[in-house]
């Protein structure tokens, strides 16, 4: 029986994909807890907008005083967008500070770094969304949804948050710096303003109605609004389809961008 060669090297085994993801998820959650300013801003800004639309503009838009019931679904998605945008900055920070190069030398799947940021971002956004809904109840939001409709609305919101968090992660991967990621991500936050989030699309100029009615935010908002008011909309499948399409494109884009930048799976 031949003796092992003196120059042979031990085979380097890759860590379990599940264990690697768990480690990076915990890492990202800890980073989120340390970055309290981003979490507070993701909550405070949507709350301030809700108070602005309810108490300052609401009387002019809807003199009946029920405008809060109309505007809350839009604020919920706006909150999700603000929270997701910080994921782009976090991912860009990791891609630019050299830590990815250190992870590449380890027997791990380094894409787990991005997945950790995504999971932490979804958890952070769900927490912020819960706070915003609680404040909405305090200012007079009175939904008529059943328990199943509440579950449906929460499911659509969670799917939207997941899709946009992955989308912002992809933006963080392709930008050159955290500042650039923040700027590009901020541009996406204008989509709710070009939808039925704050006013019916029928009140917009005719040329703008086509844009507002056929962009992804409008059917998602109308689905959430319909579920919360007990009037489930027929465009629910359109909303889910948009979320799944964005999620699929964002995940594929993230994987491609990460491998192109790092040359590693």
Secondary structure as UniProt FT lines:
FT   TURN            6..7
FT   HELIX           17..34
FT   HELIX           36..51
FT   HELIX           52..57
FT   HELIX           58..61
FT   TURN            63..64
FT   HELIX           67..96
FT   HELIX           99..104
FT   TURN            110..111
FT   HELIX           112..138
FT   TURN            139..140
FT   HELIX           147..174
FT   HELIX           178..188
FT   TURN            189..190
FT   HELIX           191..194
FT   TURN            195..196
FT   HELIX           201..203
FT   HELIX           206..213
FT   HELIX           216..228
FT   TURN            229..230
FT   TURN            234..235
FT   HELIX           236..262
//
